[in-house]
Amino acid sequence: MQTETGDAVDKLAAYMRAKQIGQRDLAKRIEKDQATLSRYLSRKSTPNVTTANKIALATGGAVKPSDWEQDDG
């Protein structure tokens, strides 16, 4: 079963709040700039597979790569 991108965004935002991690810090961890991470969080862009894997590593698995998959149906 695929999830909507919004689920990943919600999970990522919740993780950042819980761990008190700012966009700039997380962006460095995933080797992106803050503006790119902001686009992910505002649902204007979706990370590619490589970046989704980096997000999974940076969040300790709280946001899985599969969370970013979109249901095109």
N, C-alpha and C positions, 0 to 999 in steps of 0.2 A: 504494500500500500504506500502510495506516495503522499507526501505532505505538501502543504503550501509554503511558499517562501516566508510568509508572515510568521509561521511557527518558528522558523530559525531566527528571525529578527527578534521576536518576543523572547526567545530563550537567550539570545545573545545579550539583549538589553537587561534582562533579569540577572544574568551572570555578572555583567558589568556593575550593576547596582549592588548586588550581594557582596562582591569582592572589592567594591569601591575602586574600580579601574576606570580611568578616563579613556576617551577615544584616542588621544595621542599615544598613551602607553600601550594600549592594545594594538594600535596600528603599527607601532614599532615591532611588537612581538610577531606580527604576521607579515612583516616586511612590506607594508603598504603605507601610504601617507594618510594623514587624518581625514583629508577630503574624501578619499576613496572609501574609508570605513564609514564615514558619514552617509555616503550614498547607499551603502548596504543597509545601514540602520533606518534610513528614510525610504527604503524600498524602491529607490530609483535605479539601483543596479544590483546584480547578483554576482557573487564571487565565482570564479572558475573552480574547477576541481582541485587544482593545486592550492589555491587560497582557502577553499573550504576545508581542506586537510590541515592547513596551518591554523585555521580557527579552531578546529577540533583539538589540536595539540595544545594551543594556547589556553583553551578553556578546560583542559583536562577531560575532554569528552562530553562536556555539558551541551555543546552544540555539535552534532554529528554532521558529516558531509551530506548524508542523506536528508537531513532536515532542510537543505536548500533546494531539493528537487521540487519542481513545479508539476502540478497535475494539469496537463494540457487538455484533459477531457472535458 
